[in-house]
């Protein structure tokens, strides 16, 4: 009885996630002349600007810096878009909360899946850049799937926390945008972690995005197998944030019904 009820609710949630994800992805580019290309142009223009400044003007000497920079921007843009769009999704679907009974976590997960689809498309372009610059895929590249899983868990967990905060404090979205701006510069997107003084690097790498981006570059660009212990720590951090965010969201879900 309980198992059947669980299967029914789980199936309904999966169906809603699929429906919200497909519809939101279509709506995202509806009415746009070049559609998805806007999502691609943004990181490419940022790549061009940052590459000119840090590689040519400031002479930052890093092997395959074009790929180094593009991968960092692509992964960071996913995290930024996924977490920010989760707040917008709650706003956009507020009217549904009163009309249809469903788990509100569906809205958060679908918003992150829309961002994940864009990430996959952007990564396909990144892979073309890899081939252009003669950087081949290696056996170790399969570990990149684990990095994507870590990134997705992190973004969903943070999205859950942000949504609860937004239900109580409407300034959350503006504060988060400011924190994302700071995060871009204190995460190794433009520079490698080795630029951080050794005495501070240990604390610097507590940032899960720093660990994820660094591991992704080592795996895809430099064909270096990250330390297993460090990868395990990264996975545990991301999984812990996901679990904590989810249960905190479930406990505080009543706020969404009251505030929207």
C-alpha positions as CSV (number, residue, x, y, z in Angstrom):
1,X,0.0,0.0,0.0
2,X,2.7,2.4,1.1
3,X,5.0,1.3,-1.7
4,X,2.2,1.8,-4.3
5,X,1.5,5.3,-3.0
6,X,5.2,6.1,-3.1
7,X,5.5,4.9,-6.7
8,X,2.5,7.0,-7.7
9,X,3.9,10.2,-6.1
10,X,7.4,9.5,-7.4
11,X,6.0,8.9,-10.9
12,X,4.0,12.1,-10.8
13,X,7.1,14.1,-9.7
14,X,9.2,12.7,-12.5
15,X,6.4,13.5,-15.0
16,X,6.2,17.1,-13.7
17,X,10.0,17.5,-13.7
18,X,10.1,16.3,-17.4
19,X,7.2,18.6,-18.4
20,X,8.6,21.7,-16.6
21,X,12.1,21.1,-17.9
22,X,11.0,20.8,-21.6
23,X,8.6,23.7,-21.4
24,X,11.0,26.0,-19.6
25,X,13.8,25.2,-22.1
26,X,11.5,26.0,-25.0
27,X,10.3,29.2,-23.4
28,X,13.8,30.3,-22.6
29,X,14.6,30.9,-26.3
30,X,11.1,31.6,-27.7
31,X,10.9,34.8,-29.7
32,X,14.7,34.9,-30.0
33,X,16.1,35.1,-33.5
34,X,19.3,33.1,-32.8
35,X,17.9,31.2,-29.8
36,X,20.4,29.0,-28.0
37,X,23.3,30.9,-29.6
38,X,22.8,33.7,-27.1
39,X,23.8,31.2,-24.3
40,X,26.9,30.3,-26.4
41,X,27.9,33.9,-27.3
42,X,28.0,35.0,-23.7
43,X,30.9,32.6,-22.5
44,X,32.7,33.1,-25.9
45,X,32.7,36.9,-25.6
46,X,33.8,36.6,-22.0
47,X,36.5,34.2,-23.1
48,X,37.8,36.6,-25.8
49,X,37.8,39.6,-23.3
50,X,39.5,37.7,-20.5
51,X,42.0,36.0,-22.8
52,X,43.1,39.4,-24.3
53,X,43.5,40.9,-20.8
54,X,45.2,38.1,-18.9
55,X,47.1,36.2,-21.7
56,X,48.2,38.9,-24.0
57,X,48.3,42.1,-21.9
58,X,49.2,40.6,-18.4
59,X,51.2,37.7,-19.9
60,X,49.6,35.0,-17.8
61,X,51.5,31.9,-19.1
62,X,49.3,28.8,-18.8
63,X,49.3,25.9,-21.2
64,X,46.2,25.7,-23.3
65,X,44.9,28.9,-21.7
66,X,42.0,29.2,-24.2
67,X,40.6,25.9,-23.0
68,X,41.6,26.5,-19.4
69,X,39.5,29.7,-19.4
70,X,36.6,28.5,-21.5
71,X,36.0,25.4,-19.3
72,X,36.1,27.5,-16.1
73,X,33.7,30.0,-17.6
74,X,31.3,27.3,-18.8
75,X,31.1,25.5,-15.5
76,X,30.8,28.7,-13.5
77,X,28.0,30.0,-15.8
78,X,26.1,26.8,-15.2
79,X,26.3,27.2,-11.4
80,X,25.4,30.8,-11.6
81,X,22.5,30.3,-14.0
82,X,21.1,27.2,-12.3
83,X,21.0,28.8,-8.8
84,X,19.7,32.2,-10.0
85,X,17.0,30.6,-12.2
86,X,15.7,28.5,-9.3
87,X,14.6,31.7,-7.6
88,X,13.0,33.0,-10.8
89,X,11.2,29.6,-11.3
90,X,9.6,29.8,-7.8
91,X,8.3,33.3,-8.8
92,X,7.0,32.1,-12.2
93,X,5.2,29.1,-10.9
94,X,3.8,30.6,-7.7
95,X,0.3,30.5,-9.0
96,X,0.5,26.7,-9.5
97,X,1.2,26.1,-5.8
98,X,-2.4,27.0,-5.0
99,X,-4.0,25.1,-7.9
100,X,-2.0,21.9,-8.1
101,X,-0.7,19.8,-5.2
102,X,2.8,18.7,-6.0
103,X,6.2,18.6,-4.4
104,X,7.7,22.1,-4.7
105,X,11.2,20.6,-5.1
106,X,10.1,19.7,-8.6
107,X,10.4,23.4,-9.6
108,X,13.9,23.6,-8.3
109,X,15.1,20.4,-9.9
110,X,13.6,21.3,-13.3
111,X,15.2,24.7,-13.2
112,X,18.6,23.1,-12.7
113,X,17.9,20.5,-15.4
114,X,17.2,23.4,-17.9
115,X,20.6,24.8,-17.0
116,X,22.1,21.4,-17.3
117,X,20.8,21.0,-20.9
118,X,22.5,24.3,-21.8
119,X,25.7,23.1,-20.1
120,X,25.8,19.9,-22.2
121,X,25.3,21.9,-25.4
122,X,28.1,24.4,-24.3
123,X,30.4,21.4,-23.5
124,X,29.9,20.0,-27.0
125,X,31.2,23.4,-28.3
126,X,34.1,23.1,-25.8
127,X,34.9,19.6,-27.1
128,X,35.1,21.1,-30.6
129,X,37.6,23.6,-29.3
130,X,39.6,20.8,-27.7
131,X,39.9,19.1,-31.1
132,X,40.8,22.4,-32.8
133,X,43.7,23.0,-30.4
134,X,44.7,19.3,-30.7
135,X,43.9,18.2,-27.2
136,X,42.7,14.7,-27.4
137,X,40.3,12.7,-25.2
138,X,42.0,10.3,-22.8
139,X,40.9,7.3,-20.7
140,X,40.9,9.6,-17.7
141,X,38.2,11.8,-19.3
142,X,35.5,9.4,-18.1
143,X,36.0,10.9,-14.6
144,X,34.6,14.2,-16.0
145,X,31.1,12.6,-15.6
146,X,31.7,12.4,-11.8
147,X,32.7,16.1,-11.8
148,X,29.4,17.0,-13.6
149,X,27.5,14.9,-11.0
150,X,29.2,16.9,-8.2
151,X,28.5,20.2,-9.9
152,X,24.8,19.3,-10.3
153,X,24.4,18.2,-6.7
154,X,26.0,21.4,-5.5
155,X,23.8,23.6,-7.7
156,X,20.6,21.8,-6.6
157,X,21.6,21.9,-3.0
158,X,22.4,25.6,-3.1
159,X,19.2,26.3,-5.1
160,X,17.1,24.7,-2.3
161,X,18.7,26.9,0.3
162,X,18.4,30.0,-1.8
163,X,14.7,29.4,-2.4
164,X,13.9,29.1,1.2
165,X,15.9,32.2,2.0
166,X,14.0,34.1,-0.8
167,X,10.6,33.1,0.6
168,X,11.5,34.9,3.8
169,X,13.8,37.7,2.5
170,X,13.1,39.1,-1.0
171,X,16.5,40.7,-1.1
172,X,18.1,37.2,-1.4
173,X,18.2,37.4,-5.2
174,X,20.2,40.7,-5.2
175,X,22.5,39.5,-2.5
176,X,23.1,36.2,-4.3
177,X,23.9,38.1,-7.6
178,X,26.5,40.1,-5.7
179,X,28.0,37.0,-4.1
180,X,28.2,35.4,-7.5
181,X,30.2,38.4,-8.8
182,X,32.6,38.0,-5.9
183,X,32.7,34.2,-6.4
184,X,33.7,34.6,-10.0
185,X,36.9,36.3,-8.9
186,X,37.8,34.2,-5.9
187,X,37.3,31.0,-7.8
188,X,40.1,29.8,-10.1
189,X,38.4,30.6,-13.3
190,X,41.0,33.1,-14.7
191,X,44.0,31.8,-12.8
192,X,45.2,28.5,-11.4
193,X,45.0,27.7,-7.6
194,X,48.8,27.7,-7.6
195,X,48.6,31.6,-7.8
196,X,47.2,31.5,-4.2
197,X,49.8,31.8,-1.5
198,X,50.5,28.3,0.0
199,X,49.5,29.4,3.5
200,X,46.0,30.4,2.2
201,X,45.5,27.7,-0.4
202,X,44.2,25.1,2.1
203,X,41.3,27.4,3.1
204,X,40.8,28.6,-0.5
205,X,40.2,25.0,-1.7
206,X,37.3,24.6,0.7
207,X,35.3,26.3,-2.0
208,X,33.7,23.4,-3.8
209,X,33.5,25.3,-7.1
210,X,37.3,25.7,-6.9
211,X,37.7,22.0,-6.5
212,X,35.3,21.1,-9.3
213,X,36.8,23.5,-11.9
214,X,40.3,22.4,-11.0
215,X,39.5,18.7,-11.3
216,X,37.6,19.3,-14.6
217,X,40.7,21.0,-16.1
218,X,43.1,18.3,-14.9
219,X,40.9,15.6,-16.3
220,X,39.9,17.0,-19.7
221,X,42.8,19.3,-20.7
222,X,45.9,18.0,-18.9
223,X,44.9,14.3,-18.6
224,X,45.9,14.2,-15.0
225,X,44.1,11.9,-12.6
226,X,43.1,13.9,-9.5
227,X,44.1,12.6,-6.1
228,X,41.4,10.0,-5.1
229,X,41.2,11.3,-1.6
230,X,40.6,14.9,-2.8
231,X,38.0,13.8,-5.3
232,X,36.2,11.9,-2.5
233,X,36.3,15.0,-0.3
234,X,34.8,17.1,-3.1
235,X,32.0,14.5,-3.6
236,X,31.3,14.4,0.1
237,X,31.1,18.2,0.3
238,X,28.7,18.4,-2.7
239,X,26.6,15.5,-1.5
240,X,26.3,17.0,2.0
241,X,25.2,20.4,0.6
242,X,22.6,18.6,-1.6
243,X,21.2,16.5,1.3
244,X,21.2,19.4,3.7
245,X,19.6,21.7,1.2
246,X,16.9,19.2,0.3
247,X,15.9,18.4,3.9
248,X,16.1,22.1,4.9
249,X,13.8,22.8,1.9
250,X,11.4,20.1,2.9
251,X,11.2,21.3,6.5
252,X,10.6,24.9,5.4
253,X,8.4,24.2,2.3
254,X,5.4,25.7,4.2
255,X,7.0,29.1,3.7
256,X,6.6,28.9,0.0
257,X,2.8,28.3,0.4
258,X,2.5,31.2,2.8
259,X,4.6,33.7,0.9
260,X,3.5,32.9,-2.7
